[in-house]
Amino acid sequence: MSLPKTYLQMLSTVTEDGELRLELVEKEMPTPKPDQIILKVEATPINPSDHGVMFGWTDMSKASSSGSGNSTVLSAPVSSHGMKVMKGRLGQALPVGNEGAGTVVAAGDSDYAQSLLGKKIAAMGGGMYGQYRAVNAMMCLPLKEEHSAKDGASCFVNPLTALCFLETMRLEGHSAIVHTAAASNLGQMLNRICQADDVDIVNIVRRQEQVDLLKSMGAKYIVNSSDDSFMADLTDAIHTTGATLGFDATGGGKLASDILMAMEGAAARTPGAYSIYGSVAHKQVYLYGGLDTSPTLLTRGYGMAWGVGGWLLPNFLAKAGMDVAARLRTRVADELTTTFASHYTDEISLAEALDADVMMRYNAKKTGEKFLIRPNG
């Protein structure tokens, strides 16, 4: 196949004078190294994890667009605090997009790279908001013949994150989990996995319609953080399930602390010797997202056997090893249109993703709304 000499790539830059710029730049078509393939990107999702590189610590409510078509530029002013936080990336044009899927149109000389030529694959490796992408062949997941690029576009970040939550649970000796922002695309996948694997999960949501959605999926334990009875309901659900591990997508505020407090309250219901140091069982909450960018607040009323830490998918996979990663990727491929199916409310072009009005919609991260970019139309 004859490839074009250039292609369009979305880049995000924080300038020295305090402006965020998101734009499409023409790049030279790369020549694949022996262990690489060239992917024609046909579908790539906008995940909350992509927003970190796209926007960083920028108030996107002040964003505006200029130009038109492929010359559209999305820009926004960066506050003095944002400039301090993003000091390490000033002046750097960063490629955007964690994952995507499409067709392998060129390959390096290695046997495995050559075996992927002409096939539909999914990949994770950054820079997916572009028309083409050079990717290490070992980072590719071949799709089945019945699967489209749209089916495979979101088969890495959310599916592997959800699966690795359970791997973390087993590795650390827990038996049930608590999850926040639980009606999200990832949260729905996690519920399907927990039901299939017979694992209890306590779902924390913010609105009644999210409660109704999860109930319709068969979720058993759902608590609404907007209810006056939230802490009592959360403690009851944790006591029933025995959950001592939480994954918090919000990051900021006091939700992580509330989860630990409820875990301690649930543990106190089990008769045992009193200790000024609280319950013996270790209670752990991992922050894996930043939906709330305010400081994380901890009100220590849960003894001494607790922990709060960060959790990142690539770091966990590196720790778990290639065998675990291969096993999980095989499960994703086998259940791509069932357990790990993603549903999109909007499909947009690269240029449309730079329109300020469109950006305001996908940046809102509303439950039930998920955007898919079609880089090649």
C-alpha positions as CSV (number, residue, x, y, z in Angstrom):
1,M,0.0,0.0,0.0
2,S,1.3,3.5,-0.9
3,L,1.2,5.7,2.1
4,P,0.9,9.5,2.1
5,K,4.1,11.4,2.8
6,T,2.6,13.4,5.7
7,Y,-0.3,13.0,8.1
8,L,-2.1,15.1,10.7
9,Q,-1.3,14.8,14.4
10,M,-3.0,16.6,17.4
11,L,-0.5,18.3,19.7
12,S,-1.0,20.1,23.0
13,T,1.4,22.8,24.1
14,V,1.6,25.1,27.1
15,T,3.5,28.2,26.0
16,E,5.9,30.2,28.0
17,D,3.5,33.2,28.0
18,G,0.7,31.2,29.7
19,E,-1.5,29.8,26.9
20,L,-2.6,26.2,26.2
21,R,-2.7,25.5,22.5
22,L,-4.3,22.4,21.0
23,E,-3.9,22.1,17.2
24,L,-3.3,19.8,14.3
25,V,0.2,19.6,12.9
26,E,1.5,18.0,9.7
27,K,4.1,15.4,10.4
28,E,6.3,13.3,8.1
29,M,5.2,9.7,7.7
30,P,7.6,7.5,9.7
31,T,9.5,4.5,8.4
32,P,8.7,1.5,10.8
33,K,11.6,0.1,12.7
34,P,12.0,-3.7,12.6
35,D,9.7,-4.3,15.6
36,Q,7.2,-1.6,14.7
37,I,4.0,-1.3,12.6
38,I,2.3,1.7,11.1
39,L,-1.3,1.9,12.2
40,K,-3.9,3.9,10.2
41,V,-6.0,5.1,13.1
42,E,-9.7,4.7,12.4
43,A,-11.2,5.1,15.8
44,T,-9.9,6.5,19.1
45,P,-11.9,7.4,22.2
46,I,-11.7,10.5,24.4
47,N,-11.2,9.1,27.9
48,P,-10.9,11.2,31.1
49,S,-7.2,10.0,31.2
50,D,-6.6,11.8,27.9
51,H,-7.6,15.2,29.3
52,G,-4.5,15.3,31.4
53,V,-2.3,15.7,28.4
54,M,-4.8,17.6,26.3
55,F,-5.6,20.3,28.9
56,G,-3.5,19.7,32.0
57,W,-4.2,22.3,34.8
58,T,-6.1,24.7,32.5
59,D,-9.5,26.2,33.1
60,M,-11.1,25.1,29.9
61,S,-14.3,27.1,30.6
62,K,-12.3,30.1,29.2
63,A,-11.3,28.3,26.0
64,S,-12.0,29.6,22.5
65,S,-11.4,28.4,19.0
66,S,-9.9,30.2,16.0
67,G,-9.4,29.2,12.4
68,S,-11.5,26.5,10.7
69,G,-11.2,22.9,9.4
70,N,-7.8,21.3,10.0
71,S,-6.4,24.8,10.8
72,T,-8.6,25.1,13.9
73,V,-6.7,26.0,17.1
74,L,-8.2,25.5,20.6
75,S,-6.6,27.8,23.1
76,A,-7.2,28.8,26.8
77,P,-5.3,30.9,29.3
78,V,-3.3,29.1,32.0
79,S,-3.4,30.5,35.5
80,S,-0.3,31.2,37.5
81,H,-1.0,28.0,39.6
82,G,-1.4,26.0,36.4
83,M,1.9,27.3,35.1
84,K,3.7,26.2,38.2
85,V,2.1,22.7,38.1
86,M,2.9,22.3,34.4
87,K,6.4,23.9,34.5
88,G,8.0,20.6,33.3
89,R,6.0,20.7,30.0
90,L,6.4,24.3,29.0
91,G,7.1,24.7,25.3
92,Q,6.8,21.0,24.6
93,A,4.3,19.9,21.9
94,L,2.9,16.7,23.3
95,P,1.0,14.2,21.2
96,V,-2.5,13.3,22.5
97,G,-4.5,10.1,22.7
98,N,-3.8,7.0,24.8
99,E,-5.4,4.3,22.7
100,G,-7.1,3.5,19.4
101,A,-7.7,1.0,16.7
102,G,-7.4,0.7,12.9
103,T,-5.6,-1.2,10.2
104,V,-1.9,-2.0,10.0
105,V,-0.7,-0.5,6.7
106,A,3.1,-1.0,7.0
107,A,5.4,-3.1,9.1
108,G,9.0,-3.6,10.1
109,D,11.1,-6.6,9.2
110,S,10.5,-8.7,12.4
111,D,8.3,-11.8,11.9
112,Y,5.7,-10.6,14.4
113,A,5.4,-7.1,12.9
114,Q,5.0,-8.7,9.4
115,S,2.3,-11.0,10.7
116,L,0.2,-8.0,11.6
117,L,0.3,-6.4,8.1
118,G,-3.2,-5.7,6.8
119,K,-4.9,-6.7,10.0
120,K,-7.3,-4.8,12.3
121,I,-5.6,-4.2,15.6
122,A,-6.0,-2.1,18.8
123,A,-3.0,-0.4,20.4
124,M,-2.0,1.7,23.4
125,G,1.0,3.9,23.1
126,G,0.1,7.6,23.1
127,G,-0.3,9.9,20.1
128,M,-3.5,8.2,18.9
129,Y,-5.2,11.5,18.0
130,G,-3.6,11.4,14.6
131,Q,-4.2,9.8,11.2
132,Y,-1.3,7.4,11.5
133,R,0.8,6.1,14.4
134,A,4.1,4.1,14.6
135,V,3.6,1.5,17.4
136,N,5.7,-1.3,18.8
137,A,4.2,-4.5,17.5
138,M,4.1,-6.0,21.0
139,M,1.8,-3.3,22.1
140,C,-0.8,-4.3,19.6
141,L,-3.9,-6.5,20.2
142,P,-5.1,-8.2,17.0
143,L,-8.9,-8.0,16.7
144,K,-11.1,-10.8,15.6
145,E,-12.5,-10.8,12.1
146,E,-16.0,-9.9,13.3
147,H,-14.7,-6.8,15.2
148,S,-14.5,-3.3,13.8
149,A,-12.0,-0.6,14.7
150,K,-14.9,1.0,16.7
151,D,-15.3,-2.2,18.7
152,G,-11.6,-2.2,19.5
153,A,-11.0,1.5,20.0
154,S,-11.5,1.4,23.8
155,C,-10.1,-2.1,24.6
156,F,-7.1,-1.0,26.6
157,V,-7.5,1.8,29.1
158,N,-10.9,1.0,30.6
159,P,-11.0,-2.8,30.2
160,L,-7.5,-3.4,31.5
161,T,-8.0,-0.9,34.3
162,A,-11.1,-2.7,35.5
163,L,-9.4,-6.1,35.3
164,C,-6.4,-4.8,37.1
165,F,-8.5,-3.5,40.0
166,L,-9.5,-7.1,40.6
167,E,-5.9,-8.3,40.1
168,T,-4.8,-5.7,42.7
169,M,-7.5,-6.9,45.1
170,R,-6.3,-10.5,44.9
171,L,-2.7,-9.6,45.0
172,E,-3.1,-7.6,48.2
173,G,-5.5,-10.1,49.9
174,H,-8.8,-8.2,49.8
175,S,-12.1,-9.9,49.0
176,A,-14.4,-7.0,47.8
177,I,-14.0,-3.5,46.5
178,V,-15.5,0.0,46.7
179,H,-15.6,2.1,43.5
180,T,-16.4,5.8,43.0
181,A,-17.9,7.4,39.8
182,A,-19.3,3.9,39.5
183,A,-21.8,4.6,36.7
184,S,-19.0,5.6,34.2
185,N,-18.1,3.5,31.2
186,L,-15.3,1.9,33.3
187,G,-17.7,1.4,36.3
188,Q,-20.2,-0.4,34.2
189,M,-17.4,-2.7,32.8
190,L,-16.2,-3.3,36.4
191,N,-19.7,-4.3,37.5
192,R,-20.0,-6.8,34.7
193,I,-16.6,-8.3,35.6
194,C,-17.4,-8.5,39.3
195,Q,-20.7,-10.3,38.5
196,A,-18.9,-12.8,36.2
197,D,-16.1,-13.4,38.8
198,D,-18.4,-13.4,41.8
199,V,-16.8,-10.5,43.5
200,D,-18.8,-8.0,45.6
201,I,-18.5,-4.4,44.7
202,V,-19.9,-1.3,46.5
203,N,-20.8,1.4,43.9
204,I,-20.7,5.1,44.8
205,V,-22.6,7.4,42.5
206,R,-23.9,11.0,42.8
207,R,-27.4,10.9,41.3
208,Q,-30.6,8.8,41.4
209,E,-30.5,8.1,37.7
210,Q,-27.1,6.6,38.1
211,V,-28.5,4.4,40.9
212,D,-31.3,3.3,38.5
213,L,-28.8,2.5,35.7
214,L,-26.6,0.3,37.9
215,K,-29.6,-1.5,39.3
216,S,-30.8,-2.3,35.8
217,M,-27.4,-3.9,35.2
218,G,-27.9,-6.1,38.3
219,A,-25.6,-4.3,40.7
220,K,-26.5,-5.1,44.3
221,Y,-24.7,-2.5,46.4
222,I,-25.2,1.1,45.3
223,V,-24.9,4.2,47.5
224,N,-25.7,7.8,46.5
225,S,-23.3,10.4,47.9
226,S,-26.0,13.1,47.5
227,D,-28.3,11.3,50.0
228,D,-28.3,12.5,53.7
229,S,-27.9,8.9,54.7
230,F,-24.8,8.4,52.5
231,M,-22.3,7.5,55.3
232,A,-24.7,5.2,57.0
233,D,-25.6,3.5,53.7
234,L,-21.9,3.2,52.8
235,T,-21.0,1.7,56.1
236,D,-23.9,-0.8,55.8
237,A,-22.8,-1.9,52.3
238,I,-19.1,-2.2,53.3
239,H,-20.1,-4.2,56.4
240,T,-22.2,-6.6,54.2
241,T,-19.5,-7.1,51.6
242,G,-16.4,-6.9,53.8
243,A,-14.8,-4.5,51.4
244,T,-11.4,-3.2,52.5
245,L,-10.1,-1.8,49.2
246,G,-11.4,1.3,47.4
247,F,-10.6,2.8,44.0
248,D,-11.4,6.5,43.8
249,A,-11.8,8.3,40.4
250,T,-12.4,11.7,41.9
251,G,-9.0,12.2,43.6
252,G,-9.8,15.4,45.4
253,G,-12.1,16.3,48.3
254,K,-13.0,14.0,51.2
255,L,-14.4,11.0,49.4
256,A,-11.4,8.8,50.0
257,S,-11.5,9.7,53.7
258,D,-15.2,8.9,53.8
259,I,-14.6,5.4,52.4
260,L,-11.9,4.7,55.0
261,M,-14.2,6.0,57.8
262,A,-17.0,3.7,56.6
263,M,-14.5,0.8,56.4
264,E,-13.5,1.5,60.0
265,G,-17.1,1.8,61.1
266,A,-18.0,-1.5,59.5
267,A,-15.0,-3.2,61.1
268,A,-16.1,-1.9,64.5
269,R,-19.4,-3.8,64.2
270,T,-17.5,-7.1,64.5
271,P,-16.9,-8.0,68.2
272,G,-13.2,-8.0,69.2
273,A,-10.7,-6.7,71.6
274,Y,-10.7,-2.9,71.8
275,S,-7.6,-1.1,70.6
276,I,-6.8,2.6,70.5
277,Y,-5.2,1.9,67.1
278,G,-8.4,0.9,65.5
279,S,-9.2,-2.3,63.5
280,V,-6.5,-4.7,62.6
281,A,-7.5,-5.2,59.0
282,H,-5.7,-3.0,56.6
283,K,-7.9,-0.5,54.7
284,Q,-6.6,0.9,51.4
285,V,-7.9,3.5,49.0
286,Y,-6.2,4.1,45.7
287,L,-6.7,7.4,43.8
288,Y,-6.6,6.6,40.1
289,G,-8.3,9.6,38.6
290,G,-8.7,13.4,39.0
291,L,-12.3,14.3,38.4
292,D,-12.0,16.6,41.4
293,T,-8.8,18.7,41.2
294,S,-9.2,20.1,44.7
295,P,-6.8,18.9,47.5
296,T,-7.3,15.4,48.9
297,L,-8.7,15.8,52.4
298,L,-8.1,13.2,55.1
299,T,-9.8,13.3,58.4
300,R,-8.0,10.6,60.4
301,G,-10.7,8.7,62.3
302,Y,-9.9,5.2,61.1
303,G,-7.1,3.8,63.3
304,M,-3.6,3.2,62.0
305,A,-4.1,0.2,59.6
306,W,-4.9,2.3,56.5
307,G,-3.3,3.7,53.3
308,V,-4.0,6.1,50.5
309,G,-1.9,6.0,47.4
310,G,-1.9,6.6,43.7
311,W,-2.7,3.8,41.2
312,L,-1.7,3.9,37.5
313,L,-2.4,1.2,35.0
314,P,1.0,1.1,33.2
315,N,2.8,0.9,36.6
316,F,0.6,-2.0,37.8
317,L,1.1,-3.9,34.5
318,A,4.8,-3.5,34.8
319,K,4.7,-4.9,38.3
320,A,2.3,-7.7,37.4
321,G,4.5,-8.9,34.5
322,M,4.0,-10.0,30.9
323,D,2.2,-13.2,31.7
324,V,-0.5,-11.4,33.6
325,A,-0.8,-8.7,30.9
326,A,-1.1,-11.4,28.2
327,R,-3.8,-13.2,30.1
328,L,-5.9,-10.1,30.7
329,R,-5.5,-8.9,27.0
330,T,-6.8,-12.3,25.9
331,R,-9.8,-12.0,28.0
332,V,-10.5,-8.5,26.6
333,A,-10.3,-9.9,23.1
334,D,-12.6,-12.7,23.9
335,E,-15.3,-10.5,25.5
336,L,-14.8,-7.3,23.5
337,T,-18.5,-6.9,22.5
338,T,-20.0,-8.2,25.7
339,T,-18.2,-7.5,29.0
340,F,-15.9,-4.8,27.6
341,A,-18.3,-3.2,25.1
342,S,-18.1,0.6,24.9
343,H,-21.0,2.7,23.6
344,Y,-20.4,6.2,22.0
345,T,-22.9,9.0,21.9
346,D,-20.9,11.1,19.5
347,E,-18.4,10.5,16.7
348,I,-16.3,13.5,15.7
349,S,-13.3,14.4,13.5
350,L,-9.9,15.6,14.7
351,A,-10.8,19.1,13.7
352,E,-14.2,19.0,15.5
353,A,-12.4,17.9,18.7
354,L,-10.8,21.4,18.6
355,D,-14.1,23.3,18.4
356,A,-14.6,25.0,21.8
357,D,-18.4,24.1,21.9
358,V,-17.7,20.4,21.2
359,M,-14.9,20.4,23.7
360,M,-17.2,21.8,26.4
361,R,-19.4,18.8,25.9
362,Y,-16.7,16.0,26.1
363,N,-14.8,17.9,28.8
364,A,-17.9,17.7,31.0
365,K,-17.4,14.0,31.4
366,K,-21.1,13.3,31.9
367,T,-22.2,9.8,32.7
368,G,-23.5,8.1,29.6
369,E,-21.7,10.4,27.2
370,K,-18.6,9.1,25.4
371,F,-16.9,10.6,22.4
372,L,-15.1,8.8,19.6
373,I,-12.7,10.5,17.2
374,R,-12.5,9.3,13.6
375,P,-9.1,10.6,12.5
376,N,-9.5,9.5,8.9
377,G,-13.1,10.3,8.5
